[in-house]
Amino acid sequence: AVLETLGVQDVVGKSVGSSNPYNMVRATFEALKAQSSPRQVAAKRGKKVSDVIGRRADGASTPAADTADVEG
């Protein structure tokens, strides 16, 4: 439900242990906070952001790939 409110679709997750709704929401937010941005991943790997993001399956570029080619 948390990701659906953000407009994200087709998300699958697995709960190990308690399936208490409060714990599920808290775990979802913790997982979202732990995510790295494409810029952070590129810096860690020593690559350009466009190399990390790549191209979508339909051939269109992602908006972040078009604007985030600047290293820094």
Backbone torsions as a table, in degrees:
resi	resn	phi	psi	omega
1	ALA	NA	-34.8	-179.2
2	VAL	-62.2	-48.5	-177.6
3	LEU	-72.1	-30.7	177.8
4	GLU	-63.9	-34.9	177.9
5	THR	-68.3	-22.2	176.6
6	LEU	-88.2	-4.5	179.1
7	GLY	91.5	7.9	179.3
8	VAL	-83.5	134.2	-179.3
9	GLN	-119.7	163.6	175.4
10	ASP	57.3	51.0	178.3
11	VAL	-106.4	134.1	178.4
12	VAL	-123.8	137.8	177.7
13	GLY	-140.4	162.9	179.0
14	LYS	-125.9	135.7	178.9
15	SER	-104.6	122.8	175.5
16	VAL	-109.2	119.4	-177.5
17	GLY	99.0	-136.6	-175.5
18	SER	-66.5	138.2	174.9
19	SER	-111.1	25.7	175.8
20	ASN	-57.9	129.2	-177.2
21	PRO	-55.5	-37.8	178.5
22	TYR	-62.1	-45.3	179.7
23	ASN	-65.6	-35.5	179.1
24	MET	-65.4	-43.5	178.7
25	VAL	-66.0	-44.0	179.1
26	ARG	-61.6	-43.3	179.1
27	ALA	-64.8	-36.8	177.9
28	THR	-63.1	-45.9	179.1
29	PHE	-65.8	-37.9	177.1
30	GLU	-63.2	-40.7	178.7
31	ALA	-65.7	-40.1	178.6
32	LEU	-65.9	-37.6	178.4
33	LYS	-67.8	-28.0	-177.0
34	ALA	-81.9	-7.6	-178.6
35	GLN	-70.9	145.2	176.5
36	SER	-98.2	146.2	177.3
37	SER	-76.1	158.7	176.4
38	PRO	-56.2	-34.8	178.8
39	ARG	-65.3	-41.4	179.0
40	GLN	-66.1	-41.8	179.5
41	VAL	-64.4	-43.0	179.7
42	ALA	-62.9	-42.8	179.4
43	ALA	-63.9	-40.4	179.7
44	LYS	-65.1	-36.3	-178.2
45	ARG	-89.5	-9.1	-178.0
46	GLY	71.6	34.9	-178.4
47	LYS	-124.2	171.8	173.5
48	LYS	-80.0	155.3	178.8
49	VAL	-60.6	-38.5	-179.4
50	SER	-64.6	-29.2	176.4
51	ASP	-70.6	-34.1	-178.9
52	VAL	-75.6	-42.4	-176.4
53	ILE	-76.6	-45.0	179.7
54	GLY	74.8	-162.6	-179.3
55	ARG	-110.1	150.8	176.5
56	ARG	-74.4	162.6	-177.7
57	ALA	-62.6	-29.8	-179.1
58	ASP	-83.9	2.5	176.5
59	GLY	91.3	-12.4	178.5
60	ALA	-79.8	147.3	177.7
61	SER	-83.0	154.6	176.8
62	THR	-79.9	150.3	179.9
63	PRO	-58.3	-37.1	179.9
64	ALA	-66.8	-35.3	-179.8
65	ALA	-68.0	-32.4	179.9
66	ASP	-72.0	-34.1	-174.1
67	THR	-102.8	-15.2	-172.2
68	ALA	-105.1	23.3	178.6
69	ASP	-72.4	-11.3	-177.9
70	VAL	-76.8	124.3	178.0
71	GLU	-84.0	147.9	177.0
72	GLY	161.0	NA	NA
